[in-house]
Structure formats: C-alpha cells, structure tokens
Amino acid sequence: MDLLGSSPPTSPYTLPVNSSSPVPSSSPSVSPSPSLASTALFCSLLSLLSLLGITGNLYTLVLLLRRSRGRRRRGAACCLTRIPVPSCLASSSSPSSSPTSSPSSSSLHLQVLSLALADLLYLFTAPFIVYDSLASGWAFGELGCRLLLSLDLLTMHASIFTLTAMSLDRYRAVAHPLRTSSSNSSNLLRVGLAWGLAVALSLPMMITLHLEDGDNHEGQLCVPAWDEQSSKVYLSVLFCTSILGPGLAIGALYATLGRLYWVSQTRPAWATGSNSACSPRAPKPKVLLLILGIVMAFWACFLPFWIWQLLPLYQPDMLRTVPVGTQVTVNRILTGLTYGNSCVNPFFYTLLTGKQKHNNRQALAPANQLCRKSPPLQ
C-alpha cells in the first residue's frame, strides 16, 4: 500500500485508489501502469501473507482463550487454603495476590490478545489492496476510503503502544516484584488506553480523507483535505508516536533490564542476604528475548516503510531521479513487508505465551504442594 500516493502528500497508509499511480508526490505526473506479471505476483504474495497471518492470529486467539479457561479452573482448586508467604511479603499479601493467581501472566495474555487483534484488523485490509491493484476504480466509496486507511494507522499505533506497555510490565516485574500485583481491571485499562491513544492519533486522518479525481484521468485517489505543510507536520508527529518515541522508551527499558541481569549474574551469593525474595529478580532471558523479538520485527518491517514515506517530504529532489517503475516496486515491497510482520507475529505470540505458562507452572509447583497438605480454612 502506498502511503504517499498523490499530491499533496497523504498520510502514511494513504492508498491511491488507482493502482496505476502508486507513487510518491514528487514523482512525475504521468506514470506508466505496472506490468501484468508484476501486479499478479504482488497480489498473489499479499494474498498468501494475509491468509497465513489471519490463520496464525486466529490460532493465537483460540489458544489464549483455552489457556484462560484452564487458569480459572486451576485457580478454583486452591482458593481456600493456608499458604505461608515470606515475611517480607506478609504486609502486602491479600486474597488477590494468592500464589494461584498470576497477575503478570494475566497481563501478558491480555497484551498478546491486543496484539493479535491489531494484526487481524490490519490483515483484513489486504483484500482491498489486492482489489485496488487489479481493478480500474475504487468501488467502496468515500466511507471505505476513510475506514480502510484510518484502520491502518489505528492498528499500527495500537500494536506499538501495547508493545511498550508489555516492555514496561516486564521491567516492573523484574525491578519491583512487590508492586506487580495488578487487577484485571487495571490491565484492561492499560490496554484500553493504548487503543484510545491510537484512535486519537488516527482520527484526523479519518476526518479529512476524501476521494478526488486523479490527474490525466487516472481514476480516483484517497487524499486528505490539507496542504503539503500540514501533511508534513502530521506525518512527522505520527513517525514520532509510532517509531521514534516508543523506540526510545523500549530501548531504555531493555538497557535497564540488561544491567539488572548483568548484576544478578555477577553478584556473589552471600550478597543477596536473607531477604532475597524481596530483592529485584533476575529477568527471565527467554521471555524478554521473545518480547524483544516482537519489537525488533515491528521496527524492521515499519521503519523502512516510514523512511520511504518521509523521504519525499524532506528530500523531494532525491526521488525525482528515481524511475517511476522503481518507485512502484519499492512501494509494493515495503507494503508486503508490513503485512509480513503481522504474518510472523503469531509465531512469537505462541512461543511467548507458552514460555510464560511454563514459568508460572514452575513457580506454582511449591504452592500446589502446600495446597494438598494444608487444611482448609475453617
């Protein structure tokens, strides 16, 4: 999908409704139609990525729902037992912080659910891109134009904001283990806030998008009703909120986690003292690496995409020397790359939730033994 498909520049995700001219605004006004073989290959690959991604994310959703029901059944089996806790935890213990409950696991599953939903919504736009590449006109009207392109912005921001919250939760679980007990309502609030911010950032695009007739009878284009300078400002803000800002935040969190892991591995055993249960815990390297893998995959797929969209705004002369056919090819490659991100994510999601489930089972094994030995509350 071309983000800068017309003049003036459009939003990152603005789709030219005529596939014969999916080129940035700095390109010549007359652009040759892509070859039939190139178009067929692009549509086939995009359809395959969409099919694989939708299947994988639906599998992730079913797996999360099944594991959620299993956790509720296991939690009910030990809800009326006396389980001793370390003295440093006694002051903060409560029914909601029972060893049978796992706030971090519940939060992680909710965040993965949010990511999978964002991927699904994004993948559902692929058929529109395929249709636009094959057809000679836009058949979904101005409402379809607004919803489709705003949905792209919405899911992109919802994903990165959720990943930032996920990284923050992992940091809190390591650096402040006594403060990680959070209720389901607070977990829902954080995920809802991520989606709320995403809606707020995509709303200007939804309001201003409309259909215009292209130059030289090239069909209709979906463009925002603002000038080039406003588009430049808006795109720059979106780049900061979807790539730069979250990237700096996540980078700082993982740098701190790396330092904590290094300290935990090099600290002598006698230095932990008797209250080691209350001190920062060594990070789980595999869980952290899986989350980092999801973040790195997002950046690898969307950073080149954003660079290509900002290039004609900040360096318009550079693209004037690039042949139109090359620009069309780059647009299609980067479009496939963004859809490929949603296609590979379910692999990370399955490994991540499976690893967290394994860690929780190991942590709860002593508590389950106490459940079998301790008398019920009278």
BALONU-601187 format. One record per residue (C-alpha): residue number from 1; residue in one letter; x negated, y, z. Coordinates in Angstrom, 3 decimals, always signed. Example, Ala and Ser with C-alpha at 12.3 -4.5 7.8 and 13.67 -1.06 7.14 Angstrom:
<1; 'A'; <-12.300; -4.500; +7.800>>
<2; 'S'; <-13.670; -1.060; +7.140>>
REM end
This chain:
<1; 'M'; <+0.000; +0.000; +0.000>>
<2; 'D'; <-1.338; +3.395; -0.913>>
<3; 'L'; <-1.268; +5.962; +1.806>>
<4; 'L'; <-2.053; +8.918; -0.337>>
<5; 'G'; <-0.009; +8.070; -3.366>>
<6; 'S'; <+0.937; +11.515; -4.565>>
<7; 'S'; <+0.183; +15.188; -4.407>>
<8; 'P'; <+0.315; +16.695; -1.880>>
<9; 'P'; <-1.361; +14.006; +0.251>>
<10; 'T'; <+1.072; +11.794; +2.052>>
<11; 'S'; <+1.000; +10.003; +5.339>>
<12; 'P'; <-1.327; +7.115; +5.942>>
<13; 'Y'; <+1.100; +4.452; +4.789>>
<14; 'T'; <+2.882; +6.554; +2.183>>
<15; 'L'; <+3.854; +4.210; -0.574>>
<16; 'P'; <+4.113; +5.506; -4.127>>
<17; 'V'; <+7.393; +4.177; -5.374>>
<18; 'N'; <+5.943; +3.665; -8.829>>
<19; 'S'; <+3.120; +1.157; -8.800>>
<20; 'S'; <+1.578; +2.645; -11.923>>
<21; 'S'; <+0.128; +5.540; -9.936>>
<22; 'P'; <-1.021; +4.352; -6.502>>
<23; 'V'; <-3.986; +6.707; -6.357>>
<24; 'P'; <-5.070; +9.499; -4.008>>
<25; 'S'; <-4.021; +13.049; -4.662>>
<26; 'S'; <-7.407; +14.051; -6.032>>
<27; 'S'; <-7.127; +11.656; -8.976>>
<28; 'P'; <-6.186; +12.815; -12.482>>
<29; 'S'; <-2.526; +13.392; -13.090>>
<30; 'V'; <-2.348; +10.701; -15.769>>
<31; 'S'; <-3.205; +7.211; -14.501>>
<32; 'P'; <-3.161; +4.006; -16.523>>
<33; 'S'; <-0.943; +1.167; -15.410>>
<34; 'P'; <-2.761; -1.736; -13.735>>
<35; 'S'; <-3.141; -4.876; -15.828>>
<36; 'L'; <-0.507; -7.557; -15.508>>
<37; 'A'; <-3.067; -10.098; -14.285>>
<38; 'S'; <-4.321; -7.726; -11.590>>
<39; 'T'; <-0.800; -6.963; -10.443>>
<40; 'A'; <+0.184; -10.640; -10.389>>
<41; 'L'; <-2.911; -11.533; -8.354>>
<42; 'F'; <-2.283; -8.749; -5.858>>
<43; 'C'; <+1.378; -9.696; -5.408>>
<44; 'S'; <+0.529; -13.388; -5.015>>
<45; 'L'; <-2.112; -12.771; -2.384>>
<46; 'L'; <+0.072; -10.330; -0.485>>
<47; 'S'; <+2.988; -12.770; -0.536>>
<48; 'L'; <+0.736; -15.568; +0.745>>
<49; 'L'; <-0.649; -13.401; +3.552>>
<50; 'S'; <+2.853; -12.339; +4.524>>
<51; 'L'; <+4.119; -15.931; +4.586>>
<52; 'L'; <+1.184; -17.169; +6.681>>
<53; 'G'; <+1.380; -14.200; +9.042>>
<54; 'I'; <+5.123; -14.472; +9.617>>
<55; 'T'; <+4.827; -18.211; +10.275>>
<56; 'G'; <+1.935; -17.736; +12.689>>
<57; 'N'; <+3.555; -14.916; +14.648>>
<58; 'L'; <+6.885; -16.768; +14.894>>
<59; 'Y'; <+4.970; -19.761; +16.253>>
<60; 'T'; <+3.321; -17.462; +18.808>>
<61; 'L'; <+6.704; -16.122; +19.935>>
<62; 'V'; <+8.160; -19.640; +20.333>>
<63; 'L'; <+5.061; -20.746; +22.258>>
<64; 'L'; <+5.268; -17.767; +24.615>>
<65; 'L'; <+8.961; -18.375; +25.327>>
<66; 'R'; <+8.342; -22.050; +26.085>>
<67; 'R'; <+5.471; -21.238; +28.438>>
<68; 'S'; <+7.558; -18.569; +30.150>>
<69; 'R'; <+10.282; -21.114; +30.943>>
<70; 'G'; <+7.640; -23.562; +32.184>>
<71; 'R'; <+6.186; -20.953; +34.569>>
<72; 'R'; <+9.599; -20.262; +36.068>>
<73; 'R'; <+10.197; -23.965; +36.713>>
<74; 'R'; <+6.792; -24.405; +38.351>>
<75; 'G'; <+7.252; -21.295; +40.487>>
<76; 'A'; <+10.539; -22.569; +41.895>>
<77; 'A'; <+8.875; -25.745; +43.177>>
<78; 'C'; <+6.770; -23.955; +45.776>>
<79; 'C'; <+8.763; -20.881; +46.748>>
<80; 'L'; <+9.441; -21.900; +50.396>>
<81; 'T'; <+6.028; -22.951; +51.662>>
<82; 'R'; <+3.479; -21.560; +54.076>>
<83; 'I'; <+0.264; -20.908; +52.192>>
<84; 'P'; <-2.678; -19.318; +54.036>>
<85; 'V'; <-4.417; -16.431; +52.350>>
<86; 'P'; <-7.825; -14.838; +53.015>>
<87; 'S'; <-7.855; -12.359; +55.878>>
<88; 'C'; <-8.663; -9.511; +53.553>>
<89; 'L'; <-5.506; -10.271; +51.570>>
<90; 'A'; <-3.189; -10.628; +54.550>>
<91; 'S'; <-2.331; -6.942; +54.686>>
<92; 'S'; <-1.298; -6.859; +51.052>>
<93; 'S'; <+0.410; -10.237; +50.822>>
<94; 'S'; <+4.093; -10.328; +50.034>>
<95; 'P'; <+6.608; -12.710; +48.510>>
<96; 'S'; <+5.869; -11.240; +45.114>>
<97; 'S'; <+2.143; -11.978; +45.495>>
<98; 'S'; <+2.548; -15.664; +46.167>>
<99; 'P'; <-0.130; -17.857; +44.613>>
<100; 'T'; <+2.522; -19.426; +42.465>>
<101; 'S'; <+3.115; -16.115; +40.724>>
<102; 'S'; <+0.553; -14.730; +38.295>>
<103; 'P'; <+1.049; -11.022; +37.594>>
<104; 'S'; <-1.928; -10.827; +35.262>>
<105; 'S'; <-0.683; -13.823; +33.284>>
<106; 'S'; <+2.833; -12.378; +33.071>>
<107; 'S'; <+1.464; -9.035; +31.901>>
<108; 'L'; <-0.784; -10.678; +29.331>>
<109; 'H'; <+2.053; -12.759; +27.899>>
<110; 'L'; <+4.257; -9.675; +27.605>>
<111; 'Q'; <+1.498; -7.772; +25.821>>
<112; 'V'; <+0.852; -10.626; +23.398>>
<113; 'L'; <+4.606; -10.718; +22.762>>
<114; 'S'; <+4.484; -6.993; +21.940>>
<115; 'L'; <+1.571; -7.520; +19.542>>
<116; 'A'; <+3.292; -10.418; +17.790>>
<117; 'L'; <+6.480; -8.376; +17.338>>
<118; 'A'; <+4.496; -5.471; +15.872>>
<119; 'D'; <+2.762; -7.843; +13.451>>
<120; 'L'; <+6.095; -9.345; +12.394>>
<121; 'L'; <+7.651; -5.950; +11.722>>
<122; 'Y'; <+4.640; -4.925; +9.663>>
<123; 'L'; <+4.615; -8.179; +7.671>>
<124; 'F'; <+8.299; -7.765; +6.831>>
<125; 'T'; <+7.360; -4.712; +4.746>>
<126; 'A'; <+5.287; -6.850; +2.347>>
<127; 'P'; <+8.238; -7.828; +0.096>>
<128; 'F'; <+8.908; -4.129; -0.532>>
<129; 'I'; <+5.277; -3.625; -1.571>>
<130; 'V'; <+5.457; -6.629; -3.890>>
<131; 'Y'; <+8.701; -5.377; -5.423>>
<132; 'D'; <+7.264; -1.894; -5.887>>
<133; 'S'; <+4.224; -3.325; -7.680>>
<134; 'L'; <+6.372; -5.338; -10.110>>
<135; 'A'; <+9.386; -3.092; -10.682>>
<136; 'S'; <+9.576; +0.164; -12.597>>
<137; 'G'; <+11.519; +2.099; -9.983>>
<138; 'W'; <+12.398; +2.300; -6.324>>
<139; 'A'; <+15.666; +0.518; -5.566>>
<140; 'F'; <+16.011; +1.169; -1.831>>
<141; 'G'; <+16.780; +4.863; -1.756>>
<142; 'E'; <+15.527; +7.626; +0.480>>
<143; 'L'; <+16.582; +5.798; +3.643>>
<144; 'G'; <+14.469; +2.797; +2.660>>
<145; 'C'; <+11.563; +5.117; +1.921>>
<146; 'R'; <+11.744; +6.680; +5.376>>
<147; 'L'; <+12.232; +3.458; +7.294>>
<148; 'L'; <+9.573; +1.471; +5.463>>
<149; 'L'; <+6.745; +3.960; +5.746>>
<150; 'S'; <+7.618; +5.039; +9.287>>
<151; 'L'; <+7.694; +1.379; +10.316>>
<152; 'D'; <+4.115; +1.024; +9.130>>
<153; 'L'; <+2.979; +3.890; +11.335>>
<154; 'L'; <+5.076; +2.633; +14.240>>
<155; 'T'; <+3.669; -0.898; +14.264>>
<156; 'M'; <+0.080; +0.265; +13.817>>
<157; 'H'; <+0.248; +2.542; +16.862>>
<158; 'A'; <+2.243; +0.061; +18.946>>
<159; 'S'; <-0.488; -2.537; +18.324>>
<160; 'I'; <-3.448; -0.369; +19.289>>
<161; 'F'; <-1.686; +1.118; +22.322>>
<162; 'T'; <-0.819; -2.379; +23.531>>
<163; 'L'; <-4.416; -3.483; +22.997>>
<164; 'T'; <-5.601; -0.512; +25.048>>
<165; 'A'; <-3.207; -1.429; +27.875>>
<166; 'M'; <-4.366; -5.042; +27.666>>
<167; 'S'; <-8.008; -3.998; +27.974>>
<168; 'L'; <-7.137; -1.736; +30.916>>
<169; 'D'; <-5.367; -4.619; +32.696>>
<170; 'R'; <-8.416; -6.856; +32.227>>
<171; 'Y'; <-10.594; -4.120; +33.720>>
<172; 'R'; <-8.298; -3.693; +36.727>>
<173; 'A'; <-8.168; -7.440; +37.298>>
<174; 'V'; <-11.968; -7.533; +37.487>>
<175; 'A'; <-12.856; -4.254; +39.210>>
<176; 'H'; <-9.846; -4.013; +41.563>>
<177; 'P'; <-8.487; -7.542; +42.115>>
<178; 'L'; <-6.353; -6.482; +45.102>>
<179; 'R'; <-4.424; -3.945; +43.027>>
<180; 'T'; <-3.460; -6.167; +40.113>>
<181; 'S'; <-0.156; -7.376; +41.577>>
<182; 'S'; <+2.428; -5.680; +39.405>>
<183; 'S'; <+6.078; -6.441; +38.941>>
<184; 'N'; <+7.742; -7.422; +35.703>>
<185; 'S'; <+9.454; -4.031; +35.608>>
<186; 'S'; <+6.125; -2.174; +35.660>>
<187; 'N'; <+4.767; -4.459; +32.933>>
<188; 'L'; <+7.835; -3.743; +30.815>>
<189; 'L'; <+7.432; -0.034; +31.490>>
<190; 'R'; <+3.870; -0.033; +30.161>>
<191; 'V'; <+4.814; -1.898; +27.005>>
<192; 'G'; <+7.839; +0.373; +26.539>>
<193; 'L'; <+5.596; +3.414; +26.933>>
<194; 'A'; <+3.287; +2.112; +24.197>>
<195; 'W'; <+6.208; +1.709; +21.810>>
<196; 'G'; <+7.688; +5.063; +22.860>>
<197; 'L'; <+4.457; +6.883; +22.021>>
<198; 'A'; <+4.307; +5.038; +18.709>>
<199; 'V'; <+7.840; +6.194; +17.867>>
<200; 'A'; <+6.984; +9.788; +18.782>>
<201; 'L'; <+3.936; +9.810; +16.506>>
<202; 'S'; <+5.785; +8.291; +13.551>>
<203; 'L'; <+8.889; +10.457; +13.937>>
<204; 'P'; <+7.528; +13.482; +11.979>>
<205; 'M'; <+6.894; +11.214; +9.009>>
<206; 'M'; <+10.371; +9.697; +9.232>>
<207; 'I'; <+11.978; +13.150; +9.290>>
<208; 'T'; <+10.022; +14.732; +6.443>>
<209; 'L'; <+9.788; +11.863; +3.937>>
<210; 'H'; <+11.911; +12.124; +0.810>>
<211; 'L'; <+11.929; +10.988; -2.814>>
<212; 'E'; <+10.522; +13.122; -5.621>>
<213; 'D'; <+10.174; +12.542; -9.328>>
<214; 'G'; <+6.601; +11.796; -10.305>>
<215; 'D'; <+4.613; +13.635; -12.950>>
<216; 'N'; <+4.838; +12.556; -16.587>>
<217; 'H'; <+7.970; +10.502; -15.927>>
<218; 'E'; <+6.056; +8.061; -13.718>>
<219; 'G'; <+9.040; +7.299; -11.521>>
<220; 'Q'; <+9.837; +8.406; -8.006>>
<221; 'L'; <+7.343; +8.947; -5.210>>
<222; 'C'; <+7.908; +8.904; -1.465>>
<223; 'V'; <+6.299; +12.078; -0.117>>
<224; 'P'; <+6.594; +14.293; +2.977>>
<225; 'A'; <+8.029; +17.806; +2.703>>
<226; 'W'; <+4.971; +19.719; +3.841>>
<227; 'D'; <+1.892; +21.346; +2.339>>
<228; 'E'; <-1.602; +19.924; +2.000>>
<229; 'Q'; <-2.949; +21.617; +5.128>>
<230; 'S'; <-0.127; +20.239; +7.278>>
<231; 'S'; <-0.752; +16.773; +5.864>>
<232; 'K'; <-4.430; +17.091; +6.700>>
<233; 'V'; <-3.684; +18.045; +10.292>>
<234; 'Y'; <-1.121; +15.277; +10.734>>
<235; 'L'; <-3.381; +12.614; +9.238>>
<236; 'S'; <-6.261; +13.744; +11.433>>
<237; 'V'; <-4.084; +13.502; +14.527>>
<238; 'L'; <-2.943; +10.011; +13.535>>
<239; 'F'; <-6.535; +8.918; +12.975>>
<240; 'C'; <-7.444; +10.097; +16.466>>
<241; 'T'; <-4.455; +8.370; +18.083>>
<242; 'S'; <-4.777; +5.075; +16.195>>
<243; 'I'; <-8.537; +4.622; +15.827>>
<244; 'L'; <-10.797; +7.190; +17.484>>
<245; 'G'; <-9.117; +7.735; +20.873>>
<246; 'P'; <-8.235; +4.088; +21.633>>
<247; 'G'; <-11.635; +3.054; +20.296>>
<248; 'L'; <-13.487; +5.264; +22.757>>
<249; 'A'; <-11.255; +4.148; +25.647>>
<250; 'I'; <-11.596; +0.438; +24.911>>
<251; 'G'; <-15.326; +0.817; +24.322>>
<252; 'A'; <-15.767; +2.466; +27.730>>
<253; 'L'; <-13.725; -0.251; +29.454>>
<254; 'Y'; <-15.713; -3.061; +27.889>>
<255; 'A'; <-19.016; -1.338; +28.648>>
<256; 'T'; <-17.979; -1.204; +32.314>>
<257; 'L'; <-16.857; -4.844; +32.235>>
<258; 'G'; <-20.180; -5.817; +30.708>>
<259; 'R'; <-22.010; -4.071; +33.522>>
<260; 'L'; <-19.847; -5.822; +36.145>>
<261; 'Y'; <-20.520; -9.164; +34.507>>
<262; 'W'; <-24.242; -8.495; +34.471>>
<263; 'V'; <-24.213; -7.515; +38.153>>
<264; 'S'; <-22.173; -10.587; +39.113>>
<265; 'Q'; <-24.620; -12.875; +37.297>>
<266; 'T'; <-27.775; -11.306; +38.725>>
<267; 'R'; <-26.590; -10.641; +42.311>>
<268; 'P'; <-28.016; -13.097; +44.897>>
<269; 'A'; <-25.512; -15.434; +46.548>>
<270; 'W'; <-26.211; -14.037; +50.029>>
<271; 'A'; <-25.366; -10.506; +48.845>>
<272; 'T'; <-21.675; -11.269; +48.432>>
<273; 'G'; <-21.093; -11.694; +52.155>>
<274; 'S'; <-18.107; -13.288; +53.864>>
<275; 'N'; <-15.583; -11.068; +52.095>>
<276; 'S'; <-16.488; -12.226; +48.603>>
<277; 'A'; <-12.818; -12.913; +47.911>>
<278; 'C'; <-12.181; -9.173; +48.226>>
<279; 'S'; <-15.071; -8.021; +46.034>>
<280; 'P'; <-14.871; -7.443; +42.278>>
<281; 'R'; <-14.598; -10.734; +40.462>>
<282; 'A'; <-16.849; -11.828; +37.646>>
<283; 'P'; <-14.998; -11.366; +34.373>>
<284; 'K'; <-13.786; -14.433; +32.506>>
<285; 'P'; <-16.077; -14.156; +29.454>>
<286; 'K'; <-13.897; -16.222; +27.113>>
<287; 'V'; <-10.707; -14.287; +27.875>>
<288; 'L'; <-12.491; -10.955; +27.499>>
<289; 'L'; <-14.146; -12.035; +24.263>>
<290; 'L'; <-10.813; -13.122; +22.796>>
<291; 'I'; <-9.246; -9.748; +23.602>>
<292; 'L'; <-12.311; -8.014; +22.182>>
<293; 'G'; <-11.959; -10.168; +19.067>>
<294; 'I'; <-8.387; -8.921; +18.536>>
<295; 'V'; <-9.566; -5.320; +18.941>>
<296; 'M'; <-12.512; -5.768; +16.574>>
<297; 'A'; <-10.256; -7.404; +13.960>>
<298; 'F'; <-7.929; -4.382; +14.150>>
<299; 'W'; <-10.786; -1.957; +13.640>>
<300; 'A'; <-12.379; -3.998; +10.850>>
<301; 'C'; <-9.103; -4.006; +8.905>>
<302; 'F'; <-7.829; -0.485; +9.581>>
<303; 'L'; <-10.984; +1.657; +9.814>>
<304; 'P'; <-11.883; +1.282; +6.097>>
<305; 'F'; <-8.247; +1.922; +5.294>>
<306; 'W'; <-8.277; +5.192; +7.243>>
<307; 'I'; <-11.594; +6.303; +5.756>>
<308; 'W'; <-10.127; +5.847; +2.299>>
<309; 'Q'; <-7.083; +7.937; +3.223>>
<310; 'L'; <-9.074; +10.768; +4.809>>
<311; 'L'; <-11.671; +10.901; +2.049>>
<312; 'P'; <-9.581; +12.917; -0.460>>
<313; 'L'; <-8.627; +15.346; +2.304>>
<314; 'Y'; <-12.148; +16.129; +3.484>>
<315; 'Q'; <-14.229; +15.241; +0.390>>
<316; 'P'; <-11.914; +15.680; -2.616>>
<317; 'D'; <-14.777; +16.075; -5.096>>
<318; 'M'; <-16.101; +12.586; -4.401>>
<319; 'L'; <-13.016; +10.808; -5.731>>
<320; 'R'; <-12.900; +12.851; -8.929>>
<321; 'T'; <-15.918; +10.935; -10.124>>
<322; 'V'; <-14.372; +7.528; -9.366>>
<323; 'P'; <-12.407; +5.928; -12.213>>
<324; 'V'; <-8.690; +5.635; -11.632>>
<325; 'G'; <-8.794; +1.882; -12.149>>
<326; 'T'; <-11.375; +1.563; -9.370>>
<327; 'Q'; <-9.198; +3.619; -7.045>>
<328; 'V'; <-6.239; +1.341; -7.741>>
<329; 'T'; <-8.385; -1.715; -6.957>>
<330; 'V'; <-9.672; -0.201; -3.716>>
<331; 'N'; <-6.119; +0.671; -2.662>>
<332; 'R'; <-4.975; -2.885; -3.198>>
<333; 'I'; <-7.959; -4.457; -1.446>>
<334; 'L'; <-7.501; -2.257; +1.626>>
<335; 'T'; <-3.763; -2.932; +1.626>>
<336; 'G'; <-4.406; -6.667; +1.641>>
<337; 'L'; <-6.937; -6.178; +4.431>>
<338; 'T'; <-4.362; -4.576; +6.735>>
<339; 'Y'; <-1.884; -7.373; +6.101>>
<340; 'G'; <-4.666; -9.890; +6.638>>
<341; 'N'; <-5.103; -8.507; +10.142>>
<342; 'S'; <-1.552; -9.492; +11.046>>
<343; 'C'; <-2.191; -12.863; +9.436>>
<344; 'V'; <-5.233; -13.815; +11.565>>
<345; 'N'; <-3.946; -12.347; +14.832>>
<346; 'P'; <-1.763; -15.378; +15.759>>
<347; 'F'; <-4.956; -17.464; +15.897>>
<348; 'F'; <-6.336; -15.122; +18.577>>
<349; 'Y'; <-2.982; -14.964; +20.384>>
<350; 'T'; <-2.730; -18.751; +20.674>>
<351; 'L'; <-6.288; -19.096; +21.966>>
<352; 'L'; <-5.844; -16.194; +24.372>>
<353; 'T'; <-2.617; -17.389; +25.997>>
<354; 'G'; <-3.924; -20.959; +26.093>>
<355; 'K'; <-7.124; -19.887; +27.839>>
<356; 'Q'; <-5.196; -17.767; +30.352>>
<357; 'K'; <-2.896; -20.722; +31.054>>
<358; 'H'; <-5.946; -22.941; +31.695>>
<359; 'N'; <-7.493; -20.370; +34.063>>
<360; 'N'; <-4.219; -19.996; +36.007>>
<361; 'R'; <-3.876; -23.759; +36.374>>
<362; 'Q'; <-7.385; -23.951; +37.837>>
<363; 'A'; <-6.718; -21.048; +40.210>>
<364; 'L'; <-3.418; -22.505; +41.427>>
<365; 'A'; <-4.676; -26.067; +41.976>>
<366; 'P'; <-5.628; -25.483; +45.667>>
<367; 'A'; <-2.326; -23.697; +46.286>>
<368; 'N'; <-0.383; -26.577; +44.766>>
<369; 'Q'; <-2.132; -28.985; +47.118>>
<370; 'L'; <-1.090; -26.796; +50.050>>
<371; 'C'; <+2.473; -26.805; +48.744>>
<372; 'R'; <+2.548; -30.578; +49.044>>
<373; 'K'; <+1.022; -30.602; +52.535>>
<374; 'S'; <+2.612; -27.568; +54.206>>
<375; 'P'; <+6.029; -27.875; +55.932>>
<376; 'P'; <+8.840; -25.733; +54.535>>
<377; 'L'; <+9.837; -22.522; +56.242>>
<378; 'Q'; <+12.472; -23.002; +58.918>>
REM end
